Amino acid sequence: MAELVQRSLEDRLPELEQLERVGLFSRREIKAVIKKASALEYKIHRRALSKEDFISYVQYEINLLELIKKRRLRIGYFFKKDEIEFSIVHRIHSVFKRATAKWKSDLQLWLSHVAFCKKWNCKTQLSKVFSAMLAIHPDKPALWIMAAKWEMEDRLSSESARHLFLRALRFHPESPKVYQEYFRMELMHAEKQRKEKQELEQAKMDVGELEYSEEILNGQLGRVIYKDAVQKIKGAEFHLSLLSTVKLFDFAQDLQKEILKELQTLHADEPLMWDYMARLELETESLPSAEYSSKLSKALDLARKEARCCAVYEEAISAVPTEAMWKCYVIFCLERFKRKTNSEQLKEKRQEKLLAIFLRAHESTLLEEALYKQWVLVLLELNKLETAAEISAVATERFSHSVEMWQMRLQVLMKLKSDNVPQHFKEAFCQVKTKETLPLWTLWVEWSEGANTESDTEELFQRSILSTDPAVSVTMKEKYLDWAYRTGGYKKAKRVFTSLHESRPFSLEFFKKMIQIEKEQETSKMLNLREFYERAVREFGSTDPDLWLEYIKEELSHHQGKPENCGQIHWRALKMLHGEQVEEFVSKYALLQIRAL
């Protein structure tokens, strides 16, 4: 091993001599580089290899390159790069090659090598890295796409990119992303060739010797890929992704029309297709500029476009009467309703249309749960509280087990200041699963604080903590303690804590809240704090090292504390904690002692 390290250090000598000779590094700095390099070399040549050692080696060399770059800028010397930088870059490639050969499955290591090659413009080396990486990881479509895009965009080699995409499709014949990128690449290649030919013709140069295939120029290769893709990958979403790609290329109008036509034919029963076709009406050309002179004419033109969109949606819900189709229609109307406009007439039309569509979808029993919430929010925005209450009541009938629907209904009733709020809360608890009732309990006690007496609210808290679901009980205990402190001060909070401190389950926050309340008092008593900490460590001492440290800090910092107790607390903590938690506690306790010194 020593001979290998010595040989590696000797290989560095020419570059180090050049660094010193040209004044980039001093002799003392060269010695420091040799010392550090020697230590790193020994680590990557020992018998038990560590990936972290290779990463440290590479990082050190990259940092060295960055330092050399800054020194060159400072002294204005830009020669001898072959003898200095290129030598270091070559060594980094060698280390990366050894590391990726040892840890073939580590994708991050491969990608780090790729990033380094790109930064230092090592095109030949990067091509080799991509080949080796794809041989090891052919199951990852993203890597094939990365390699092909680099060939196309950086090396300007459409032939190599095409070859990579074809190989990728052999491994991933049903990958939408590979097909999308391959389709885009062929259209980009066609556009590039069209521009080249146009520039040569403008320069009046003879293009006869150059082969410009009319089929490629017209995007026929893209068409072949499209045909193959839609046969293997079904669904309107993928079809639309290809359509959105082809729309970026002006020369492919015929292909765009063909894709659009086949979209309508192949996916006539998919809501996504109908949604796209309806929204397409918004992109149609506006009125001629002479007629488009006033804000009124703009609003009228927009209203006509939206009417055409709605006509398509009407056709869609007749052809595909599903919940998904109604959702597309409602979302479109909701988006138009939220869009700002200065035309009151257009605003009213959008509002009427939206409310009508909500009602029709509801009557068809094809309005999904989330859209009922949107419907109620719109009605509240329009200050139609009574209608909102009716719709929320209907929503809870249809989705009787949904906590969100009940929340919405109860919030509307609260806005209306209804007398039946408690009755509806009870009804909600009968319908909703116990483990999902926390939002209802929270809402009820918040409402009770403003609407009922303190005794009624406290009775409500006492009912909530008896929930059979631990998560509900634990959270409501925290809220109960917080409410008691806000409304009755320290004495009431202490009384609530005392009544609950044996009533499991608990949360750590419950105890921390009581500790914080005690510390906020002008004359906080260490006796009380000690009691709260003791109860907390009894419940959570086996899992939380920070709790023990806070207990120790309190004994050290409080004016009534007993520092002599810290040793006993430390011993108990070591007994209760396990595994890594013991190590964490010991290290943090050591830091605490250092700070104390």
TALINQUI-V425659 format. One record per residue. N is the residue number from 1. RES is the residue in one small letter. D_LAST is the distance of its C-alpha to the last C-alpha in whole Angstrom. Layout:
[[N/RES/D_LAST] [N/RES/D_LAST]]
//
This chain:
[[1/m/46] [2/a/45] [3/e/48] [4/l/48] [5/v/44] [6/q/46] [7/r/49] [8/s/47] [9/l/45] [10/e/48] [11/d/50] [12/r/47] [13/l/48] [14/p/51] [15/e/49] [16/l/46] [17/e/48] [18/q/50] [19/l/46] [20/e/46] [21/r/50] [22/v/50] [23/g/46] [24/l/44] [25/f/42] [26/s/41] [27/r/41] [28/r/37] [29/e/37] [30/i/40] [31/k/38] [32/a/35] [33/v/37] [34/i/39] [35/k/36] [36/k/35] [37/a/38] [38/s/38] [39/a/35] [40/l/37] [41/e/40] [42/y/39] [43/k/37] [44/i/41] [45/h/43] [46/r/41] [47/r/43] [48/a/41] [49/l/40] [50/s/38] [51/k/39] [52/e/35] [53/d/36] [54/f/39] [55/i/38] [56/s/35] [57/y/38] [58/v/40] [59/q/37] [60/y/36] [61/e/40] [62/i/40] [63/n/37] [64/l/39] [65/l/42] [66/e/41] [67/l/39] [68/i/43] [69/k/44] [70/k/42] [71/r/43] [72/r/46] [73/l/46] [74/r/45] [75/i/47] [76/g/50] [77/y/51] [78/f/52] [79/f/54] [80/k/54] [81/k/52] [82/d/55] [83/e/53] [84/i/49] [85/e/49] [86/f/51] [87/s/50] [88/i/47] [89/v/48] [90/h/50] [91/r/48] [92/i/46] [93/h/49] [94/s/49] [95/v/45] [96/f/46] [97/k/49] [98/r/48] [99/a/45] [100/t/48] [101/a/50] [102/k/47] [103/w/46] [104/k/49] [105/s/48] [106/d/45] [107/l/47] [108/q/44] [109/l/44] [110/w/47] [111/l/47] [112/s/44] [113/h/47] [114/v/49] [115/a/47] [116/f/46] [117/c/50] [118/k/51] [119/k/48] [120/w/50] [121/n/54] [122/c/54] [123/k/57] [124/t/59] [125/q/56] [126/l/55] [127/s/58] [128/k/58] [129/v/54] [130/f/56] [131/s/59] [132/a/56] [133/m/54] [134/l/57] [135/a/58] [136/i/55] [137/h/55] [138/p/58] [139/d/57] [140/k/55] [141/p/58] [142/a/55] [143/l/55] [144/w/58] [145/i/58] [146/m/56] [147/a/58] [148/a/61] [149/k/60] [150/w/58] [151/e/62] [152/m/63] [153/e/61] [154/d/60] [155/r/62] [156/l/65] [157/s/67] [158/s/68] [159/e/70] [160/s/67] [161/a/65] [162/r/68] [163/h/68] [164/l/64] [165/f/65] [166/l/68] [167/r/66] [168/a/64] [169/l/66] [170/r/67] [171/f/64] [172/h/64] [173/p/67] [174/e/66] [175/s/63] [176/p/63] [177/k/61] [178/v/62] [179/y/66] [180/q/64] [181/e/63] [182/y/66] [183/f/68] [184/r/66] [185/m/66] [186/e/70] [187/l/71] [188/m/68] [189/h/70] [190/a/74] [191/e/72] [192/k/71] [193/q/75] [194/r/77] [195/k/75] [196/e/75] [197/k/79] [198/q/79] [199/e/78] [200/l/80] [201/e/83] [202/q/82] [203/a/82] [204/k/86] [205/m/85] [206/d/86] [207/v/84] [208/g/87] [209/e/85] [210/l/82] [211/e/82] [212/y/81] [213/s/82] [214/e/83] [215/e/82] [216/i/78] [217/l/79] [218/n/80] [219/g/77] [220/q/79] [221/l/76] [222/g/74] [223/r/76] [224/v/77] [225/i/73] [226/y/73] [227/k/76] [228/d/74] [229/a/71] [230/v/73] [231/q/75] [232/k/72] [233/i/69] [234/k/71] [235/g/69] [236/a/70] [237/e/66] [238/f/66] [239/h/70] [240/l/68] [241/s/65] [242/l/68] [243/l/70] [244/s/67] [245/t/67] [246/v/70] [247/k/70] [248/l/68] [249/f/71] [250/d/74] [251/f/77] [252/a/76] [253/q/78] [254/d/80] [255/l/78] [256/q/76] [257/k/79] [258/e/80] [259/i/76] [260/l/76] [261/k/80] [262/e/79] [263/l/76] [264/q/78] [265/t/80] [266/l/78] [267/h/75] [268/a/78] [269/d/76] [270/e/72] [271/p/71] [272/l/69] [273/m/72] [274/w/74] [275/d/70] [276/y/70] [277/m/74] [278/a/74] [279/r/71] [280/l/73] [281/e/75] [282/l/73] [283/e/73] [284/t/77] [285/e/78] [286/s/78] [287/l/81] [288/p/83] [289/s/81] [290/a/84] [291/e/84] [292/y/80] [293/s/80] [294/s/79] [295/k/76] [296/l/78] [297/s/80] [298/k/76] [299/a/76] [300/l/79] [301/d/78] [302/l/75] [303/a/77] [304/r/79] [305/k/77] [306/e/75] [307/a/78] [308/r/79] [309/c/75] [310/c/76] [311/a/80] [312/v/78] [313/y/76] [314/e/79] [315/e/80] [316/a/77] [317/i/77] [318/s/80] [319/a/80] [320/v/77] [321/p/76] [322/t/73] [323/e/69] [324/a/68] [325/m/71] [326/w/71] [327/k/67] [328/c/68] [329/y/70] [330/v/68] [331/i/65] [332/f/67] [333/c/69] [334/l/65] [335/e/64] [336/r/67] [337/f/67] [338/k/63] [339/r/64] [340/k/65] [341/t/68] [342/n/70] [343/s/73] [344/e/73] [345/q/76] [346/l/74] [347/k/71] [348/e/74] [349/k/75] [350/r/72] [351/q/71] [352/e/74] [353/k/74] [354/l/70] [355/l/71] [356/a/75] [357/i/73] [358/f/70] [359/l/73] [360/r/75] [361/a/72] [362/h/72] [363/e/75] [364/s/76] [365/t/73] [366/l/71] [367/l/68] [368/e/65] [369/e/62] [370/a/60] [371/l/63] [372/y/63] [373/k/60] [374/q/61] [375/w/64] [376/v/63] [377/l/60] [378/v/63] [379/l/65] [380/l/62] [381/e/62] [382/l/66] [383/n/65] [384/k/68] [385/l/66] [386/e/69] [387/t/69] [388/a/66] [389/a/66] [390/e/69] [391/i/68] [392/s/64] [393/a/66] [394/v/68] [395/a/65] [396/t/64] [397/e/67] [398/r/67] [399/f/64] [400/s/63] [401/h/60] [402/s/58] [403/v/55] [404/e/55] [405/m/59] [406/w/58] [407/q/55] [408/m/58] [409/r/60] [410/l/58] [411/q/57] [412/v/60] [413/l/61] [414/m/59] [415/k/60] [416/l/63] [417/k/62] [418/s/64] [419/d/64] [420/n/64] [421/v/61] [422/p/60] [423/q/63] [424/h/62] [425/f/58] [426/k/60] [427/e/62] [428/a/59] [429/f/57] [430/c/60] [431/q/61] [432/v/57] [433/k/55] [434/t/53] [435/k/50] [436/e/51] [437/t/51] [438/l/47] [439/p/49] [440/l/52] [441/w/49] [442/t/47] [443/l/50] [444/w/52] [445/v/49] [446/e/48] [447/w/52] [448/s/52] [449/e/50] [450/g/52] [451/a/55] [452/n/55] [453/t/54] [454/e/50] [455/s/52] [456/d/53] [457/t/50] [458/e/48] [459/e/51] [460/l/51] [461/f/47] [462/q/48] [463/r/51] [464/s/48] [465/i/46] [466/l/48] [467/s/49] [468/t/50] [469/d/48] [470/p/44] [471/a/43] [472/v/45] [473/s/44] [474/v/40] [475/t/40] [476/m/42] [477/k/40] [478/e/37] [479/k/40] [480/y/41] [481/l/38] [482/d/37] [483/w/41] [484/a/41] [485/y/38] [486/r/40] [487/t/43] [488/g/42] [489/g/38] [490/y/36] [491/k/38] [492/k/40] [493/a/37] [494/k/36] [495/r/40] [496/v/40] [497/f/37] [498/t/38] [499/s/41] [500/l/40] [501/h/37] [502/e/39] [503/s/41] [504/r/40] [505/p/40] [506/f/36] [507/s/34] [508/l/30] [509/e/31] [510/f/33] [511/f/30] [512/k/28] [513/k/30] [514/m/30] [515/i/27] [516/q/27] [517/i/30] [518/e/28] [519/k/25] [520/e/28] [521/q/29] [522/e/29] [523/t/28] [524/s/26] [525/k/26] [526/m/23] [527/l/26] [528/n/28] [529/l/25] [530/r/24] [531/e/28] [532/f/28] [533/y/25] [534/e/27] [535/r/30] [536/a/28] [537/v/27] [538/r/30] [539/e/32] [540/f/29] [541/g/27] [542/s/28] [543/t/28] [544/d/25] [545/p/22] [546/d/20] [547/l/22] [548/w/20] [549/l/17] [550/e/18] [551/y/19] [552/i/15] [553/k/14] [554/e/17] [555/e/16] [556/l/13] [557/s/14] [558/h/17] [559/h/19] [560/q/21] [561/g/18] [562/k/18] [563/p/14] [564/e/16] [565/n/18] [566/c/15] [567/g/16] [568/q/20] [569/i/19] [570/h/18] [571/w/21] [572/r/23] [573/a/22] [574/l/22] [575/k/26] [576/m/27] [577/l/26] [578/h/28] [579/g/28] [580/e/26] [581/q/24] [582/v/23] [583/e/21] [584/e/20] [585/f/18] [586/v/17] [587/s/16] [588/k/14] [589/y/13] [590/a/11] [591/l/10] [592/l/9] [593/q/6] [594/i/5] [595/r/5] [596/a/4] [597/l/0]]
//
